[in-house]
Amino acid sequence: MISYEPLHRTLHEKGITMSSMRDTVINSRTQARIGRNESVTLTTIADICRHLDVPIEKVVRIERI
């Protein structure tokens, strides 16, 4: 299972909202997928990491079912 809980925590720590990244880093469709813990492309994850200047571990976590 994919968890974006690290992303939500990182955004909170940095004082950034998910919607502030919309249309610059991600689109509304991707934002909705992240909100439902659905997969997005690794390119999207990399874009988020670069934008936030954090390693991938601060954005996504893979959890065993």
PDB file of N, H, CA, C and O in Angstrom:
ATOM      1  N   MET A   1       0.836  -1.178   0.000  1.00  0.00           N
ATOM      2  CA  MET A   1       0.000   0.000   0.000  1.00  0.00           C
ATOM      3  C   MET A   1       0.887   1.250   0.000  1.00  0.00           C
ATOM      4  O   MET A   1       1.930   1.283   0.653  1.00  0.00           O
ATOM      5  N   ILE A   2       0.472   2.242  -0.715  1.00  0.00           N
ATOM      6  H   ILE A   2      -0.376   2.215  -1.246  1.00  0.00           H
ATOM      7  CA  ILE A   2       1.201   3.503  -0.797  1.00  0.00           C
ATOM      8  C   ILE A   2       0.644   4.466   0.237  1.00  0.00           C
ATOM      9  O   ILE A   2      -0.570   4.590   0.396  1.00  0.00           O
ATOM     10  N   SER A   3       1.536   5.142   0.931  1.00  0.00           N
ATOM     11  H   SER A   3       2.522   5.041   0.802  1.00  0.00           H
ATOM     12  CA  SER A   3       1.107   6.151   1.902  1.00  0.00           C
ATOM     13  C   SER A   3       1.831   7.463   1.615  1.00  0.00           C
ATOM     14  O   SER A   3       3.054   7.502   1.479  1.00  0.00           O
ATOM     15  N   TYR A   4       1.061   8.517   1.527  1.00  0.00           N
ATOM     16  H   TYR A   4       0.067   8.486   1.637  1.00  0.00           H
ATOM     17  CA  TYR A   4       1.631   9.855   1.350  1.00  0.00           C
ATOM     18  C   TYR A   4       1.629  10.616   2.665  1.00  0.00           C
ATOM     19  O   TYR A   4       1.752  11.840   2.681  1.00  0.00           O
ATOM     20  N   GLU A   5       1.488   9.888   3.770  1.00  0.00           N
ATOM     21  H   GLU A   5       1.388   8.893   3.757  1.00  0.00           H
ATOM     22  CA  GLU A   5       1.530  10.512   5.084  1.00  0.00           C
ATOM     23  C   GLU A   5       2.827  11.295   5.280  1.00  0.00           C
ATOM     24  O   GLU A   5       2.791  12.387   5.847  1.00  0.00           O
ATOM     25  N   PRO A   6       3.988  10.766   4.825  1.00  0.00           N
ATOM     26  CA  PRO A   6       5.209  11.573   4.957  1.00  0.00           C
ATOM     27  C   PRO A   6       5.111  12.912   4.217  1.00  0.00           C
ATOM     28  O   PRO A   6       5.638  13.917   4.695  1.00  0.00           O
ATOM     29  N   LEU A   7       4.450  12.940   3.069  1.00  0.00           N
ATOM     30  H   LEU A   7       4.022  12.124   2.680  1.00  0.00           H
ATOM     31  CA  LEU A   7       4.268  14.183   2.322  1.00  0.00           C
ATOM     32  C   LEU A   7       3.433  15.167   3.125  1.00  0.00           C
ATOM     33  O   LEU A   7       3.784  16.343   3.229  1.00  0.00           O
ATOM     34  N   HIS A   8       2.336  14.694   3.690  1.00  0.00           N
ATOM     35  H   HIS A   8       2.051  13.739   3.605  1.00  0.00           H
ATOM     36  CA  HIS A   8       1.469  15.576   4.469  1.00  0.00           C
ATOM     37  C   HIS A   8       2.221  16.146   5.673  1.00  0.00           C
ATOM     38  O   HIS A   8       2.067  17.318   6.016  1.00  0.00           O
ATOM     39  N   ARG A   9       3.030  15.309   6.302  1.00  0.00           N
ATOM     40  H   ARG A   9       3.156  14.356   6.024  1.00  0.00           H
ATOM     41  CA  ARG A   9       3.826  15.761   7.449  1.00  0.00           C
ATOM     42  C   ARG A   9       4.866  16.793   7.002  1.00  0.00           C
ATOM     43  O   ARG A   9       5.060  17.813   7.663  1.00  0.00           O
ATOM     44  N   THR A  10       5.528  16.523   5.882  1.00  0.00           N
ATOM     45  H   THR A  10       5.370  15.694   5.344  1.00  0.00           H
ATOM     46  CA  THR A  10       6.537  17.445   5.344  1.00  0.00           C
ATOM     47  C   THR A  10       5.913  18.784   4.992  1.00  0.00           C
ATOM     48  O   THR A  10       6.472  19.833   5.312  1.00  0.00           O
ATOM     49  N   LEU A  11       4.757  18.758   4.334  1.00  0.00           N
ATOM     50  H   LEU A  11       4.303  17.906   4.074  1.00  0.00           H
ATOM     51  CA  LEU A  11       4.075  19.998   3.980  1.00  0.00           C
ATOM     52  C   LEU A  11       3.732  20.791   5.233  1.00  0.00           C
ATOM     53  O   LEU A  11       3.910  22.008   5.271  1.00  0.00           O
ATOM     54  N   HIS A  12       3.240  20.100   6.261  1.00  0.00           N
ATOM     55  H   HIS A  12       3.096  19.111   6.231  1.00  0.00           H
ATOM     56  CA  HIS A  12       2.895  20.768   7.515  1.00  0.00           C
ATOM     57  C   HIS A  12       4.135  21.410   8.147  1.00  0.00           C
ATOM     58  O   HIS A  12       4.085  22.553   8.600  1.00  0.00           O
ATOM     59  N   GLU A  13       5.245  20.668   8.173  1.00  0.00           N
ATOM     60  H   GLU A  13       5.286  19.739   7.804  1.00  0.00           H
ATOM     61  CA  GLU A  13       6.494  21.185   8.747  1.00  0.00           C
ATOM     62  C   GLU A  13       6.984  22.424   8.014  1.00  0.00           C
ATOM     63  O   GLU A  13       7.525  23.344   8.628  1.00  0.00           O
ATOM     64  N   LYS A  14       6.792  22.445   6.693  1.00  0.00           N
ATOM     65  H   LYS A  14       6.352  21.697   6.194  1.00  0.00           H
ATOM     66  CA  LYS A  14       7.269  23.555   5.880  1.00  0.00           C
ATOM     67  C   LYS A  14       6.239  24.679   5.757  1.00  0.00           C
ATOM     68  O   LYS A  14       6.529  25.728   5.181  1.00  0.00           O
ATOM     69  N   GLY A  15       5.046  24.461   6.293  1.00  0.00           N
ATOM     70  H   GLY A  15       4.811  23.609   6.761  1.00  0.00           H
ATOM     71  CA  GLY A  15       4.004  25.478   6.215  1.00  0.00           C
ATOM     72  C   GLY A  15       3.465  25.664   4.807  1.00  0.00           C
ATOM     73  O   GLY A  15       3.091  26.770   4.415  1.00  0.00           O
ATOM     74  N   ILE A  16       3.429  24.582   4.056  1.00  0.00           N
ATOM     75  H   ILE A  16       3.733  23.684   4.374  1.00  0.00           H
ATOM     76  CA  ILE A  16       2.957  24.613   2.668  1.00  0.00           C
ATOM     77  C   ILE A  16       1.685  23.779   2.578  1.00  0.00           C
ATOM     78  O   ILE A  16       1.562  22.752   3.245  1.00  0.00           O
ATOM     79  N   THR A  17       0.747  24.220   1.759  1.00  0.00           N
ATOM     80  H   THR A  17       0.847  25.054   1.217  1.00  0.00           H
ATOM     81  CA  THR A  17      -0.463  23.420   1.535  1.00  0.00           C
ATOM     82  C   THR A  17      -0.328  22.660   0.229  1.00  0.00           C
ATOM     83  O   THR A  17       0.407  23.063  -0.673  1.00  0.00           O
ATOM     84  N   MET A  18      -1.048  21.559   0.147  1.00  0.00           N
ATOM     85  H   MET A  18      -1.645  21.231   0.879  1.00  0.00           H
ATOM     86  CA  MET A  18      -1.045  20.762  -1.080  1.00  0.00           C
ATOM     87  C   MET A  18      -1.577  21.596  -2.237  1.00  0.00           C
ATOM     88  O   MET A  18      -1.056  21.523  -3.350  1.00  0.00           O
ATOM     89  N   SER A  19      -2.604  22.381  -1.980  1.00  0.00           N
ATOM     90  H   SER A  19      -3.028  22.440  -1.076  1.00  0.00           H
ATOM     91  CA  SER A  19      -3.192  23.166  -3.070  1.00  0.00           C
ATOM     92  C   SER A  19      -2.254  24.262  -3.562  1.00  0.00           C
ATOM     93  O   SER A  19      -2.412  24.736  -4.687  1.00  0.00           O
ATOM     94  N   SER A  20      -1.281  24.677  -2.749  1.00  0.00           N
ATOM     95  H   SER A  20      -1.153  24.291  -1.835  1.00  0.00           H
ATOM     96  CA  SER A  20      -0.333  25.687  -3.224  1.00  0.00           C
ATOM     97  C   SER A  20       0.615  25.112  -4.273  1.00  0.00           C
ATOM     98  O   SER A  20       1.229  25.863  -5.032  1.00  0.00           O
ATOM     99  N   MET A  21       0.738  23.783  -4.320  1.00  0.00           N
ATOM    100  H   MET A  21       0.240  23.173  -3.704  1.00  0.00           H
ATOM    101  CA  MET A  21       1.593  23.144  -5.320  1.00  0.00           C
ATOM    102  C   MET A  21       0.832  22.837  -6.599  1.00  0.00           C
ATOM    103  O   MET A  21       1.429  22.480  -7.615  1.00  0.00           O
ATOM    104  N   ARG A  22      -0.497  22.977  -6.546  1.00  0.00           N
ATOM    105  H   ARG A  22      -0.982  23.266  -5.721  1.00  0.00           H
ATOM    106  CA  ARG A  22      -1.313  22.671  -7.707  1.00  0.00           C
ATOM    107  C   ARG A  22      -0.990  23.621  -8.850  1.00  0.00           C
ATOM    108  O   ARG A  22      -0.813  24.824  -8.655  1.00  0.00           O
ATOM    109  N   ASP A  23      -0.920  23.064 -10.015  1.00  0.00           N
ATOM    110  H   ASP A  23      -1.064  22.087 -10.174  1.00  0.00           H
ATOM    111  CA  ASP A  23      -0.661  23.767 -11.271  1.00  0.00           C
ATOM    112  C   ASP A  23       0.787  24.227 -11.432  1.00  0.00           C
ATOM    113  O   ASP A  23       1.166  24.655 -12.522  1.00  0.00           O
ATOM    114  N   THR A  24       1.604  24.154 -10.386  1.00  0.00           N
ATOM    115  H   THR A  24       1.296  23.806  -9.500  1.00  0.00           H
ATOM    116  CA  THR A  24       3.024  24.446 -10.550  1.00  0.00           C
ATOM    117  C   THR A  24       3.827  23.158 -10.486  1.00  0.00           C
ATOM    118  O   THR A  24       4.787  22.987 -11.238  1.00  0.00           O
ATOM    119  N   VAL A  25       3.443  22.250  -9.596  1.00  0.00           N
ATOM    120  H   VAL A  25       2.664  22.389  -8.986  1.00  0.00           H
ATOM    121  CA  VAL A  25       4.153  20.985  -9.440  1.00  0.00           C
ATOM    122  C   VAL A  25       3.246  19.809  -9.804  1.00  0.00           C
ATOM    123  O   VAL A  25       3.667  18.879 -10.492  1.00  0.00           O
ATOM    124  N   ILE A  26       2.006  19.861  -9.337  1.00  0.00           N
ATOM    125  H   ILE A  26       1.664  20.617  -8.778  1.00  0.00           H
ATOM    126  CA  ILE A  26       1.040  18.798  -9.621  1.00  0.00           C
ATOM    127  C   ILE A  26      -0.258  19.422 -10.119  1.00  0.00           C
ATOM    128  O   ILE A  26      -0.520  20.607  -9.908  1.00  0.00           O
ATOM    129  N   ASN A  27      -1.059  18.604 -10.778  1.00  0.00           N
ATOM    130  H   ASN A  27      -0.847  17.642 -10.949  1.00  0.00           H
ATOM    131  CA  ASN A  27      -2.370  19.099 -11.208  1.00  0.00           C
ATOM    132  C   ASN A  27      -3.446  18.592 -10.247  1.00  0.00           C
ATOM    133  O   ASN A  27      -3.147  17.807  -9.347  1.00  0.00           O
ATOM    134  N   SER A  28      -4.662  19.020 -10.423  1.00  0.00           N
ATOM    135  H   SER A  28      -4.905  19.658 -11.154  1.00  0.00           H
ATOM    136  CA  SER A  28      -5.736  18.667  -9.494  1.00  0.00           C
ATOM    137  C   SER A  28      -6.018  17.168  -9.500  1.00  0.00           C
ATOM    138  O   SER A  28      -6.384  16.599  -8.472  1.00  0.00           O
ATOM    139  N   ARG A  29      -5.851  16.539 -10.637  1.00  0.00           N
ATOM    140  H   ARG A  29      -5.553  17.002 -11.473  1.00  0.00           H
ATOM    141  CA  ARG A  29      -6.072  15.090 -10.732  1.00  0.00           C
ATOM    142  C   ARG A  29      -5.048  14.333  -9.892  1.00  0.00           C
ATOM    143  O   ARG A  29      -5.390  13.389  -9.179  1.00  0.00           O
ATOM    144  N   THR A  30      -3.792  14.756  -9.985  1.00  0.00           N
ATOM    145  H   THR A  30      -3.514  15.523 -10.565  1.00  0.00           H
ATOM    146  CA  THR A  30      -2.737  14.134  -9.189  1.00  0.00           C
ATOM    147  C   THR A  30      -2.957  14.400  -7.711  1.00  0.00           C
ATOM    148  O   THR A  30      -2.746  13.514  -6.884  1.00  0.00           O
ATOM    149  N   GLN A  31      -3.376  15.602  -7.374  1.00  0.00           N
ATOM    150  H   GLN A  31      -3.547  16.321  -8.047  1.00  0.00           H
ATOM    151  CA  GLN A  31      -3.663  15.929  -5.983  1.00  0.00           C
ATOM    152  C   GLN A  31      -4.754  14.998  -5.442  1.00  0.00           C
ATOM    153  O   GLN A  31      -4.663  14.532  -4.306  1.00  0.00           O
ATOM    154  N   ALA A  32      -5.759  14.734  -6.231  1.00  0.00           N
ATOM    155  H   ALA A  32      -5.833  15.112  -7.154  1.00  0.00           H
ATOM    156  CA  ALA A  32      -6.837  13.834  -5.805  1.00  0.00           C
ATOM    157  C   ALA A  32      -6.312  12.410  -5.621  1.00  0.00           C
ATOM    158  O   ALA A  32      -6.692  11.732  -4.666  1.00  0.00           O
ATOM    159  N   ARG A  33      -5.446  11.953  -6.522  1.00  0.00           N
ATOM    160  H   ARG A  33      -5.138  12.504  -7.297  1.00  0.00           H
ATOM    161  CA  ARG A  33      -4.866  10.609  -6.404  1.00  0.00           C
ATOM    162  C   ARG A  33      -4.042  10.488  -5.125  1.00  0.00           C
ATOM    163  O   ARG A  33      -4.112   9.476  -4.427  1.00  0.00           O
ATOM    164  N   ILE A  34      -3.268  11.516  -4.827  1.00  0.00           N
ATOM    165  H   ILE A  34      -3.211  12.337  -5.394  1.00  0.00           H
ATOM    166  CA  ILE A  34      -2.471  11.512  -3.596  1.00  0.00           C
ATOM    167  C   ILE A  34      -3.399  11.487  -2.385  1.00  0.00           C
ATOM    168  O   ILE A  34      -3.131  10.780  -1.413  1.00  0.00           O
ATOM    169  N   GLY A  35      -4.476  12.245  -2.436  1.00  0.00           N
ATOM    170  H   GLY A  35      -4.693  12.819  -3.225  1.00  0.00           H
ATOM    171  CA  GLY A  35      -5.433  12.274  -1.341  1.00  0.00           C
ATOM    172  C   GLY A  35      -6.085  10.927  -1.072  1.00  0.00           C
ATOM    173  O   GLY A  35      -6.501  10.646   0.052  1.00  0.00           O
ATOM    174  N   ARG A  36      -6.175  10.089  -2.112  1.00  0.00           N
ATOM    175  H   ARG A  36      -5.837  10.317  -3.025  1.00  0.00           H
ATOM    176  CA  ARG A  36      -6.760   8.754  -1.969  1.00  0.00           C
ATOM    177  C   ARG A  36      -5.688   7.672  -1.794  1.00  0.00           C
ATOM    178  O   ARG A  36      -5.992   6.480  -1.835  1.00  0.00           O
ATOM    179  N   ASN A  37      -4.428   8.097  -1.598  1.00  0.00           N
ATOM    180  H   ASN A  37      -4.181   9.065  -1.565  1.00  0.00           H
ATOM    181  CA  ASN A  37      -3.292   7.178  -1.469  1.00  0.00           C
ATOM    182  C   ASN A  37      -3.175   6.241  -2.668  1.00  0.00           C
ATOM    183  O   ASN A  37      -2.849   5.064  -2.513  1.00  0.00           O
ATOM    184  N   GLU A  38      -3.441   6.765  -3.860  1.00  0.00           N
ATOM    185  H   GLU A  38      -3.706   7.721  -3.986  1.00  0.00           H
ATOM    186  CA  GLU A  38      -3.285   5.997  -5.089  1.00  0.00           C
ATOM    187  C   GLU A  38      -1.919   6.300  -5.684  1.00  0.00           C
ATOM    188  O   GLU A  38      -1.287   7.300  -5.344  1.00  0.00           O
ATOM    189  N   SER A  39      -1.475   5.430  -6.570  1.00  0.00           N
ATOM    190  H   SER A  39      -1.988   4.617  -6.846  1.00  0.00           H
ATOM    191  CA  SER A  39      -0.144   5.610  -7.142  1.00  0.00           C
ATOM    192  C   SER A  39      -0.103   6.790  -8.114  1.00  0.00           C
ATOM    193  O   SER A  39      -1.083   7.098  -8.793  1.00  0.00           O
ATOM    194  N   VAL A  40       1.047   7.431  -8.157  1.00  0.00           N
ATOM    195  H   VAL A  40       1.843   7.181  -7.606  1.00  0.00           H
ATOM    196  CA  VAL A  40       1.355   8.462  -9.151  1.00  0.00           C
ATOM    197  C   VAL A  40       2.708   8.084  -9.736  1.00  0.00           C
ATOM    198  O   VAL A  40       3.394   7.215  -9.196  1.00  0.00           O
ATOM    199  N   THR A  41       3.093   8.714 -10.811  1.00  0.00           N
ATOM    200  H   THR A  41       2.537   9.420 -11.249  1.00  0.00           H
ATOM    201  CA  THR A  41       4.342   8.338 -11.458  1.00  0.00           C
ATOM    202  C   THR A  41       5.545   8.729 -10.603  1.00  0.00           C
ATOM    203  O   THR A  41       5.482   9.644  -9.782  1.00  0.00           O
ATOM    204  N   LEU A  42       6.622   8.018 -10.821  1.00  0.00           N
ATOM    205  H   LEU A  42       6.673   7.275 -11.489  1.00  0.00           H
ATOM    206  CA  LEU A  42       7.855   8.341 -10.120  1.00  0.00           C
ATOM    207  C   LEU A  42       8.362   9.717 -10.533  1.00  0.00           C
ATOM    208  O   LEU A  42       9.008  10.403  -9.741  1.00  0.00           O
ATOM    209  N   THR A  43       8.078  10.118 -11.749  1.00  0.00           N
ATOM    210  H   THR A  43       7.553   9.560 -12.392  1.00  0.00           H
ATOM    211  CA  THR A  43       8.440  11.462 -12.202  1.00  0.00           C
ATOM    212  C   THR A  43       7.734  12.513 -11.356  1.00  0.00           C
ATOM    213  O   THR A  43       8.333  13.525 -10.990  1.00  0.00           O
ATOM    214  N   THR A  44       6.472  12.277 -11.047  1.00  0.00           N
ATOM    215  H   THR A  44       5.986  11.455 -11.344  1.00  0.00           H
ATOM    216  CA  THR A  44       5.713  13.204 -10.198  1.00  0.00           C
ATOM    217  C   THR A  44       6.314  13.249  -8.801  1.00  0.00           C
ATOM    218  O   THR A  44       6.472  14.325  -8.224  1.00  0.00           O
ATOM    219  N   ILE A  45       6.648  12.087  -8.259  1.00  0.00           N
ATOM    220  H   ILE A  45       6.520  11.213  -8.728  1.00  0.00           H
ATOM    221  CA  ILE A  45       7.280  12.037  -6.935  1.00  0.00           C
ATOM    222  C   ILE A  45       8.596  12.814  -6.962  1.00  0.00           C
ATOM    223  O   ILE A  45       8.890  13.573  -6.039  1.00  0.00           O
ATOM    224  N   ALA A  46       9.377  12.625  -8.009  1.00  0.00           N
ATOM    225  H   ALA A  46       9.138  12.008  -8.758  1.00  0.00           H
ATOM    226  CA  ALA A  46      10.652  13.347  -8.139  1.00  0.00           C
ATOM    227  C   ALA A  46      10.423  14.849  -8.229  1.00  0.00           C
ATOM    228  O   ALA A  46      11.171  15.622  -7.630  1.00  0.00           O
ATOM    229  N   ASP A  47       9.405  15.275  -8.964  1.00  0.00           N
ATOM    230  H   ASP A  47       8.797  14.647  -9.451  1.00  0.00           H
ATOM    231  CA  ASP A  47       9.090  16.706  -9.071  1.00  0.00           C
ATOM    232  C   ASP A  47       8.732  17.290  -7.702  1.00  0.00           C
ATOM    233  O   ASP A  47       9.157  18.392  -7.357  1.00  0.00           O
ATOM    234  N   ILE A  48       7.948  16.540  -6.934  1.00  0.00           N
ATOM    235  H   ILE A  48       7.602  15.645  -7.215  1.00  0.00           H
ATOM    236  CA  ILE A  48       7.570  16.994  -5.596  1.00  0.00           C
ATOM    237  C   ILE A  48       8.807  17.082  -4.706  1.00  0.00           C
ATOM    238  O   ILE A  48       8.980  18.056  -3.974  1.00  0.00           O
ATOM    239  N   CYS A  49       9.664  16.066  -4.768  1.00  0.00           N
ATOM    240  H   CYS A  49       9.523  15.275  -5.363  1.00  0.00           H
ATOM    241  CA  CYS A  49      10.899  16.065  -3.972  1.00  0.00           C
ATOM    242  C   CYS A  49      11.771  17.271  -4.303  1.00  0.00           C
ATOM    243  O   CYS A  49      12.285  17.935  -3.404  1.00  0.00           O
ATOM    244  N   ARG A  50      11.935  17.550  -5.587  1.00  0.00           N
ATOM    245  H   ARG A  50      11.517  17.010  -6.318  1.00  0.00           H
ATOM    246  CA  ARG A  50      12.753  18.704  -5.992  1.00  0.00           C
ATOM    247  C   ARG A  50      12.129  20.012  -5.530  1.00  0.00           C
ATOM    248  O   ARG A  50      12.826  20.901  -5.040  1.00  0.00           O
ATOM    249  N   HIS A  51      10.828  20.125  -5.686  1.00  0.00           N
ATOM    250  H   HIS A  51      10.263  19.403  -6.084  1.00  0.00           H
ATOM    251  CA  HIS A  51      10.133  21.350  -5.286  1.00  0.00           C
ATOM    252  C   HIS A  51      10.275  21.609  -3.790  1.00  0.00           C
ATOM    253  O   HIS A  51      10.496  22.742  -3.361  1.00  0.00           O
ATOM    254  N   LEU A  52      10.144  20.542  -3.004  1.00  0.00           N
ATOM    255  H   LEU A  52       9.965  19.622  -3.352  1.00  0.00           H
ATOM    256  CA  LEU A  52      10.231  20.682  -1.549  1.00  0.00           C
ATOM    257  C   LEU A  52      11.666  20.574  -1.027  1.00  0.00           C
ATOM    258  O   LEU A  52      11.932  20.850   0.143  1.00  0.00           O
ATOM    259  N   ASP A  53      12.590  20.168  -1.911  1.00  0.00           N
ATOM    260  H   ASP A  53      12.374  19.944  -2.861  1.00  0.00           H
ATOM    261  CA  ASP A  53      14.002  19.980  -1.554  1.00  0.00           C
ATOM    262  C   ASP A  53      14.133  18.968  -0.415  1.00  0.00           C
ATOM    263  O   ASP A  53      14.765  19.230   0.609  1.00  0.00           O
ATOM    264  N   VAL A  54      13.513  17.800  -0.629  1.00  0.00           N
ATOM    265  H   VAL A  54      13.000  17.587  -1.461  1.00  0.00           H
ATOM    266  CA  VAL A  54      13.547  16.722   0.360  1.00  0.00           C
ATOM    267  C   VAL A  54      13.814  15.386  -0.334  1.00  0.00           C
ATOM    268  O   VAL A  54      13.579  15.256  -1.536  1.00  0.00           O
ATOM    269  N   PRO A  55      14.307  14.390   0.415  1.00  0.00           N
ATOM    270  CA  PRO A  55      14.468  13.049  -0.158  1.00  0.00           C
ATOM    271  C   PRO A  55      13.109  12.363  -0.305  1.00  0.00           C
ATOM    272  O   PRO A  55      12.119  12.797   0.284  1.00  0.00           O
ATOM    273  N   ILE A  56      13.073  11.320  -1.073  1.00  0.00           N
ATOM    274  H   ILE A  56      13.877  10.967  -1.552  1.00  0.00           H
ATOM    275  CA  ILE A  56      11.824  10.603  -1.368  1.00  0.00           C
ATOM    276  C   ILE A  56      11.136  10.099  -0.101  1.00  0.00           C
ATOM    277  O   ILE A  56       9.909  10.010  -0.060  1.00  0.00           O
ATOM    278  N   GLU A  57      11.908   9.772   0.925  1.00  0.00           N
ATOM    279  H   GLU A  57      12.904   9.845   0.891  1.00  0.00           H
ATOM    280  CA  GLU A  57      11.330   9.271   2.177  1.00  0.00           C
ATOM    281  C   GLU A  57      10.434  10.300   2.860  1.00  0.00           C
ATOM    282  O   GLU A  57       9.600   9.943   3.692  1.00  0.00           O
ATOM    283  N   LYS A  58      10.601  11.563   2.515  1.00  0.00           N
ATOM    284  H   LYS A  58      11.278  11.854   1.839  1.00  0.00           H
ATOM    285  CA  LYS A  58       9.783  12.632   3.090  1.00  0.00           C
ATOM    286  C   LYS A  58       8.502  12.856   2.289  1.00  0.00           C
ATOM    287  O   LYS A  58       7.709  13.742   2.605  1.00  0.00           O
ATOM    288  N   VAL A  59       8.306  12.036   1.240  1.00  0.00           N
ATOM    289  H   VAL A  59       8.951  11.315   0.983  1.00  0.00           H
ATOM    290  CA  VAL A  59       7.142  12.198   0.372  1.00  0.00           C
ATOM    291  C   VAL A  59       6.249  10.960   0.349  1.00  0.00           C
ATOM    292  O   VAL A  59       5.025  11.076   0.424  1.00  0.00           O
ATOM    293  N   VAL A  60       6.840   9.802   0.248  1.00  0.00           N
ATOM    294  H   VAL A  60       7.834   9.708   0.187  1.00  0.00           H
ATOM    295  CA  VAL A  60       6.046   8.584   0.083  1.00  0.00           C
ATOM    296  C   VAL A  60       6.645   7.441   0.901  1.00  0.00           C
ATOM    297  O   VAL A  60       7.852   7.374   1.136  1.00  0.00           O
ATOM    298  N   ARG A  61       5.746   6.542   1.327  1.00  0.00           N
ATOM    299  H   ARG A  61       4.766   6.596   1.136  1.00  0.00           H
ATOM    300  CA  ARG A  61       6.177   5.360   2.056  1.00  0.00           C
ATOM    301  C   ARG A  61       5.374   4.174   1.507  1.00  0.00           C
ATOM    302  O   ARG A  61       4.172   4.289   1.265  1.00  0.00           O
ATOM    303  N   ILE A  62       6.040   3.053   1.317  1.00  0.00           N
ATOM    304  H   ILE A  62       7.016   2.959   1.514  1.00  0.00           H
ATOM    305  CA  ILE A  62       5.382   1.836   0.891  1.00  0.00           C
ATOM    306  C   ILE A  62       5.144   0.998   2.148  1.00  0.00           C
ATOM    307  O   ILE A  62       6.081   0.698   2.888  1.00  0.00           O
ATOM    308  N   GLU A  63       3.895   0.627   2.381  1.00  0.00           N
ATOM    309  H   GLU A  63       3.134   0.871   1.780  1.00  0.00           H
ATOM    310  CA  GLU A  63       3.549  -0.155   3.559  1.00  0.00           C
ATOM    311  C   GLU A  63       3.100  -1.547   3.131  1.00  0.00           C
ATOM    312  O   GLU A  63       2.415  -1.713   2.121  1.00  0.00           O
ATOM    313  N   ARG A  64       3.491  -2.522   3.900  1.00  0.00           N
ATOM    314  H   ARG A  64       4.047  -2.388   4.719  1.00  0.00           H
ATOM    315  CA  ARG A  64       3.042  -3.882   3.632  1.00  0.00           C
ATOM    316  C   ARG A  64       1.593  -4.033   4.034  1.00  0.00           C
ATOM    317  O   ARG A  64       1.139  -3.440   5.013  1.00  0.00           O
ATOM    318  N   ILE A  65       0.885  -4.818   3.281  1.00  0.00           N
ATOM    319  H   ILE A  65       1.254  -5.300   2.485  1.00  0.00           H
ATOM    320  CA  ILE A  65      -0.544  -5.038   3.566  1.00  0.00           C
ATOM    321  C   ILE A  65      -0.708  -6.132   4.592  1.00  0.00           C
ATOM    322  O   ILE A  65      -1.833  -6.464   4.965  1.00  0.00           O
TER     323      ILE A  65
END
